[in-house]
């Protein structure tokens, strides 16, 4: 946006006035005193000037001195300059813009420093007083009454209008600055919120990947150590599965870190598809090698899921089975998928009692498993419940929409 030279000069003058108010006020008062003195010397052709030079000079000096208080007492400045001007006009001096310069300046500052109602009251009172004084003054007896009254009226109306425009402009600039500051604060808060959400998403993803595979690897290694002497063939199969588990962990960890390294470059290597319910057989096989027999049942006609919901469903089942492997003594678990209308109902249950120190299963002792599952469900507009079953064991149930809504799908989930 371009600015006119006049506006730039006005802004510079206003900035200088804000930095040096006393200097500006003194210089302006002296200039107005000279202007008013010059105006008191003017007369109509053929008329003699009033013989009241000393009184007029004193009154005009008082009016100009009152202007020095216009910043703190704009009403007082208008009242003093108005009274002094009316008295000078009543003494017979010719009413001219030069003579009215002090009161016109006071009215301008009144309009810029006070509200509209105050400006209206003091402005109208001053205009009426000066107009009446001009109407009855002997200095303009040869001029028609209309000209004697209309001149002062418009001369005093001019500074009021200019001051009102200045006040509106200052209010507009203040509002623009406030909106800009608010927008800046909003952007900073939004950026911090996005950073926090991204950190939570990364922590949740890494927890699901690392905790699941490490728990399976630990269970497989323990089972292999237990069967190493009594059943070497079973031990060999478990160790083979352990190799697959660690390889899968490395692949998923690499994929997650690769997602973090993406910078939008079109030459970047493509990302691997996010895991979904199609990988449940691999998850069941891995749990079986860790000593947990998992059965999967499906009710209703399977419906297509959005990538984010598909990933959320898989991660919830994965984390629930990981908790069974780590915290429960059960040797079997069941996964039920029920497609009902526009929602997918998932339940993961086991019948075994919780192992000692299984706080992570319920999220009550600093564990993040159930917390992460609940956050994942909420991120796509679903809900999750986890807790002990009345007849023993533990159950995780969640209801997810087939298409995300509510909180919205995590954009990184569908990458």
C-alpha positions in Angstrom: 0.0 0.0 0.0 1.4 3.4 -1.1 1.2 6.5 1.1 0.9 10.0 -0.2 3.7 12.5 0.6 1.3 14.7 2.5 0.3 11.7 4.7 4.0 10.8 5.3 4.8 14.4 6.3 1.8 14.4 8.7 2.9 11.1 10.2 6.4 12.5 10.7 5.1 15.7 12.3 2.8 13.6 14.6 5.6 11.4 15.6 7.9 14.4 16.4 5.0 15.9 18.4 4.7 12.7 20.4 8.5 12.7 21.2 8.7 16.4 22.0 5.3 17.6 23.2 6.6 20.6 25.3 8.7 22.1 22.5 5.8 21.7 20.0 3.3 23.3 22.3 5.5 26.3 23.1 6.3 26.9 19.5 2.6 26.6 18.5 1.4 28.9 21.3 3.9 31.6 20.2 2.8 31.2 16.5 -0.8 31.5 17.5 -0.1 34.6 19.6 1.5 36.2 16.6 -1.4 35.3 14.5 -4.0 36.6 17.0 -2.0 39.9 17.4 -1.9 40.4 13.7 -5.6 39.7 13.5 -6.3 42.3 16.1 -4.7 44.9 13.9 -7.1 44.3 11.0 -10.1 46.6 10.5 -12.7 47.2 7.8 -11.8 50.0 5.3 -12.4 53.4 6.8 -12.9 52.1 10.3 -10.7 53.0 13.3 -9.2 50.2 15.4 -10.4 50.0 19.0 -8.4 51.7 21.7 -8.0 48.6 23.8 -4.6 47.2 22.6 -3.3 46.4 26.1 -6.5 44.6 27.2 -6.7 42.7 23.9 -3.0 41.6 24.1 -3.5 40.4 27.6 -6.6 38.4 26.7 -5.0 36.9 23.7 -1.9 36.0 25.7 -4.0 34.3 28.3 -5.8 32.3 25.5 -2.5 31.2 24.0 -1.1 30.2 27.4 -4.2 28.2 28.1 -3.4 26.1 25.0 -0.3 24.8 26.8 -2.7 22.7 28.9 -4.6 21.3 26.1 -3.2 17.7 26.4 -4.3 17.3 30.1 -7.2 19.8 30.2 -8.7 20.2 26.7 -12.1 21.4 28.1 -10.4 24.1 30.1 -8.4 25.2 27.1 -11.6 25.6 25.0 -13.4 27.4 27.8 -10.6 29.9 28.4 -9.8 30.6 24.7 -13.6 30.9 24.0 -14.2 33.5 26.8 -11.1 35.5 25.8 -12.1 35.5 22.2 -15.7 36.6 23.0 -14.4 39.4 25.1 -12.0 40.6 22.5 -14.8 40.6 19.8 -17.1 42.5 22.2 -14.4 45.1 22.6 -14.9 45.9 18.9 -12.1 44.0 17.2 -12.8 42.7 13.7 -13.6 39.0 13.7 -11.2 37.2 11.4 -9.7 33.7 11.2 -6.4 35.1 12.5 -8.2 36.4 15.6 -10.0 33.1 16.0 -6.8 31.0 15.6 -6.4 30.2 19.4 -10.0 29.1 19.9 -10.0 27.1 16.6 -6.9 25.3 17.7 -8.4 24.5 21.1 -11.5 23.1 19.4 -9.4 20.9 17.1 -7.6 19.4 20.1 -10.8 19.0 22.0 -12.2 16.9 19.1 -9.1 14.8 19.0 -8.7 14.1 22.7 -12.3 13.7 23.9 -15.3 11.8 23.0 -18.0 12.9 20.5 -20.5 14.0 23.2 -18.0 16.3 24.9 -16.9 17.7 21.6 -20.5 18.4 20.6 -21.4 20.2 23.9 -18.3 22.4 24.2 -18.2 23.0 20.4 -21.8 24.1 20.1 -21.5 26.3 23.2 -18.3 28.0 21.8 -19.8 28.5 18.4 -23.0 30.0 19.8 -21.0 32.4 22.1 -18.7 33.6 19.3 -21.5 34.0 16.8 -23.6 36.1 19.2 -20.6 38.2 20.0 -20.0 38.7 16.3 -23.7 39.6 15.7 -23.7 42.4 18.3 -20.1 43.6 17.7 -19.7 47.3 16.5 -16.7 46.4 14.3 -19.0 44.7 11.7 -22.0 47.0 11.9 -21.7 47.7 8.2 -21.9 44.0 7.3 -25.2 42.1 7.1 -26.3 40.0 10.0 -26.1 36.8 7.8 -22.5 37.4 6.9 -21.6 38.3 10.5 -23.0 35.0 11.8 -22.3 32.5 9.0 -18.6 33.3 8.8 -17.7 32.4 12.5 -20.0 29.4 12.3 -18.1 27.8 9.5 -14.7 28.9 10.7 -15.3 27.1 14.0 -17.0 24.1 12.4 -13.9 23.4 10.4 -11.5 22.5 13.3 -14.2 20.4 14.9 -14.6 18.3 11.7 -10.8 18.0 11.2 -10.3 17.0 14.8 -13.1 14.4 14.6 -11.5 12.9 11.4 -8.1 12.7 13.2 -9.7 11.0 16.2 -11.4 8.5 13.9 -8.1 7.8 12.1 -6.3 7.3 15.3 -9.0 4.9 16.5 -8.8 3.0 13.2 -5.0 2.7 13.4 -5.3 1.5 17.0 -7.9 -1.1 16.1 -5.7 -2.3 13.1 -2.7 -2.6 15.4 -4.8 -4.5 18.0 -6.1 -6.9 15.4 -2.5 -7.4 14.1 -1.2 -8.2 17.6 -4.2 -10.5 18.2 -3.5 -12.3 14.9 0.1 -12.7 15.8 -0.7 -14.1 19.2 -3.2 -16.4 17.6 -0.7 -17.7 15.1 1.8 -18.3 17.8 -0.7 -20.2 20.0 -1.9 -22.2 17.0 1.7 -23.1 16.1 2.4 -24.2 19.7 -0.8 -26.2 19.7 0.2 -27.9 16.4 3.7 -28.7 17.7 2.1 -30.2 20.8 -0.3 -32.3 18.8 2.5 -33.5 16.5 4.6 -34.4 19.5 1.8 -36.4 21.0 1.1 -38.1 17.7 4.8 -39.1 17.2 5.0 -40.3 20.8 1.8 -42.4 20.3 3.1 -43.9 17.1 6.5 -44.8 18.4 4.9 -46.3 21.6 2.7 -48.5 19.5 5.5 -49.6 17.2 8.2 -50.1 19.8 6.2 -51.3 22.8 4.3 -53.9 20.7 7.3 -55.5 19.0 9.5 -55.4 22.1 6.8 -57.0 24.2 6.4 -59.8 21.6 10.1 -60.2 21.3 10.5 -60.4 25.0 7.7 -63.0 25.3 9.1 -65.0 22.4 12.6 -65.0 23.8 11.2 -66.1 27.2 9.2 -68.9 25.7 12.2 -70.0 23.6 14.4 -70.1 26.7 11.8 -72.1 28.5 11.5 -74.7 25.7 15.1 -74.7 24.7 15.8 -78.1 26.4 12.5 -79.9 26.3 11.4 -78.9 22.7 14.2 -77.8 20.5 12.0 -77.8 17.3 9.5 -75.5 18.9 12.3 -73.3 20.1 13.7 -73.1 16.6 10.3 -71.9 15.2 10.0 -69.3 18.0 13.4 -68.0 17.3 12.5 -67.8 13.6 9.4 -65.8 14.5 11.5 -63.7 16.8 13.6 -62.7 13.8 10.5 -61.8 11.9 9.2 -59.7 14.9 12.4 -57.7 15.2 12.5 -57.2 11.4 8.9 -56.0 11.4 9.8 -53.6 14.3 12.7 -52.2 12.3 10.6 -51.7 9.2 7.8 -49.9 11.0 10.3 -47.8 13.0 12.0 -46.9 9.7 8.7 -46.0 8.1 7.7 -43.8 11.1 11.1 -42.0 11.0 10.8 -41.7 7.3 7.5 -39.9 7.7 9.1 -37.4 10.1 11.8 -36.7 7.5 9.4 -36.0 4.7 9.8 -32.3 3.6 7.4 -32.2 0.7 10.1 -32.9 -1.9 8.5 -34.6 -4.9 11.8 -36.5 -5.4 11.5 -38.1 -1.9 11.0 -41.8 -1.8 7.4 -42.9 -1.5 6.2 -43.9 2.0 5.0 -47.4 2.7 1.3 -47.9 3.3 0.1 -47.5 6.8 -0.8 -50.8 8.5 -4.5 -51.7 8.8 -6.8 -54.5 9.7 -5.6 -56.4 6.7 -2.5 -57.2 8.7 -4.4 -58.8 11.5 -3.2 -62.3 10.5 0.4 -61.3 10.9 -0.4 -59.9 14.4 -2.2 -63.1 15.3 0.7 -65.2 14.2 3.2 -63.1 16.2 1.1 -63.4 19.3 0.8 -67.1 18.8 4.6 -67.5 18.7 4.6 -65.6 22.0 2.3 -68.1 23.6 -1.0 -66.3 23.2 -3.7 -67.9 21.1 -5.8 -65.2 19.4 -9.1 -65.8 17.7 -10.6 -63.3 15.3 -14.3 -63.1 14.5 -16.2 -60.8 12.2 -19.9 -59.9 12.4 -21.8 -58.1 9.6 -20.6 -57.3 6.1 -17.1 -55.8 6.1 -17.1 -52.2 5.0 -14.3 -50.1 3.5 -12.5 -47.9 6.1 -10.7 -44.6 5.6 -6.9 -44.9 6.0 -7.0 -43.1 9.3 -9.7 -45.2 10.8 -8.1 -48.4 9.4 -4.8 -47.5 11.1 -6.5 -46.5 14.3 -8.4 -49.9 14.4 -5.2 -51.8 13.8 -3.2 -49.9 16.4 -5.9 -50.4 19.1 -6.1 -54.1 18.5 -2.3 -54.2 18.5 -1.9 -52.4 21.8 -4.7 -54.4 23.4 -3.0 -57.7 22.4 0.4 -56.2 23.5 -1.1 -55.6 27.0 -2.4 -59.2 27.1 1.1 -60.4 26.3 2.8 -58.2 28.8 0.3 -58.0 31.7 -2.0 -61.0 31.7 -1.4 -64.6 32.4 -4.0 -65.7 29.9 -3.0 -68.0 27.1 -5.9 -67.0 24.8 -7.5 -63.8 23.7 -10.3 -63.0 21.3 -10.8 -60.1 18.9 -14.4 -59.3 17.6 -15.0 -57.0 14.7 -18.7 -55.9 14.3 -19.8 -53.7 11.4 -23.0 -52.0 12.5 -24.4 -49.3 10.2 -21.7 -46.6 9.9 -19.6 -47.8 12.8 -17.1 -50.5 13.5 -17.3 -52.0 17.0 -14.1 -53.7 18.2 -13.7 -55.7 21.4 -10.5 -57.4 22.6 -11.0 -59.7 25.6 -9.0 -62.3 27.6 -10.1 -64.5 30.5 -6.8 -64.6 32.5 -6.2 -62.6 35.7 -3.8 -59.6 35.5 -0.2 -60.2 36.4 1.3 -58.5 39.4 2.3 -54.9 38.6 0.0 -54.7 35.6 -0.7 -51.0 36.0 0.1 -50.3 32.4 -2.9 -52.4 31.4 -5.3 -50.0 32.9 -3.3 -46.9 32.6 -3.4 -46.3 36.4 0.4 -46.5 37.2 1.9 -44.3 34.6 1.3 -46.6 31.6 0.4 -45.0 28.3 -1.2 -48.0 26.6 -4.9 -47.3 27.3 -4.3 -43.6 27.2 -2.9 -43.9 23.7 -5.7 -46.1 22.5 -8.3 -43.6 23.8 -6.5 -40.7 22.1 -6.4 -42.6 18.9 -10.1 -43.4 19.1 -11.0 -39.8 19.9 -8.8 -38.5 17.0 -11.2 -40.1 14.4 -14.4 -39.3 16.3 -14.7 -42.6 18.2 -14.8 -43.7 21.8 -13.0 -46.4 23.8 -13.6 -48.2 27.1 -11.1 -50.5 28.9 -11.4 -52.3 32.2 -11.7 -55.6 34.0 -14.6 -57.9 33.1 -17.1 -58.9 35.7 -16.3 -62.6 35.3 -12.6 -62.1 35.3 -10.1 -61.0 32.7 -9.8 -57.7 30.8 -11.7 -56.1 27.9 -11.1 -53.3 25.6 -14.0 -52.0 23.5 -14.1 -49.3 21.0 -16.6 -47.8 18.5 -15.1 -46.1 15.4 -16.9 -44.4 12.5 -16.2 -45.9 9.1 -15.3 -42.4 8.0 -13.6 -40.0 10.4 -15.6 -37.1 11.9 -15.7 -35.1 15.1 -12.1 -34.4 16.0 -11.1 -35.1 12.5 -8.7 -37.6 11.0 -5.1 -37.1 11.8 -3.6 -36.2 8.5 -0.4 -38.0 9.2 -2.2 -41.2 9.7 -3.3 -41.5 6.1 0.2 -40.8 4.7 
